[in-house]
Amino acid sequence: MKKLVSLMIIAMLMLMVTPVLADEHEETIVDIAVASDDFNTLVAALTEADLVDILEGEGPFTVFAPTDAAFEELLDELGIEAEDLLAHPQLNQVLRFHVVESLAMSGDLEDGMVIPTLEGESVVVDLSDGVKINESTVTDPDIEAANGVIHVIDKVLVPVSFDPDYEEHEEVPATGTSSVYPIAALIVVGLGSLIAGKQLLKQNK
């Protein structure tokens, strides 16, 4: 009888625990970022750069997520406002530099490991003093999501290709300027003909 009661208790406990385990990682990386008070700038940047859909995808992804304080530090270094960064033509590249298209838990990282990012350039792991990704320190590792993992970092990762003063310029079509010259030539020819005609009329008179 006691054994039966024990089995029933164990079964009830398993039923109670199972839903919790099933729901543990239902949130995507984006869901976790949106729900946090530390990633307001990151969420705004992801939205502006059209990367939300990607990070809501199946994954798995590893995201090195800079806090709002990390973005503030970068803005101070660059001497710009948040609006300037969000409007920067290379914002998408900067954010992709924080994303890895595979799952990398903190226990998987090795000192000197080179990890390719979604941007194309790679980041380097340094385990000599805590966990560092390039110049940033991981302050909160292994925040698991349904489609990957987030490692919170204290500095924004900036790819080598980033230029704070970079501006996009619209290319002028090849015919945009050359068409001016034929028109000008026609005008000159027309004026010349008109003057010659007037002179001819005077001579005939």
Secondary structure, DSSP 8 states (H G I E B T S, - for coil): -HHHHHHHHHHHHHHHHHHHHHHTT-S-HHHHHHH-SS-HHHHHHHHHTT-HHHHTSS--EEEEEE-HHHHHHHHHHHT--HHHHHT-TTHHHHHHTTEESS---GGG--TT-EEE-TTSSEEEEE-SSS-EETTEEEEEEEEEETTEEEEEESS----TT--TT--------THHHHTHHHHHHHHHHHHHHHHHHHHHHHHH-
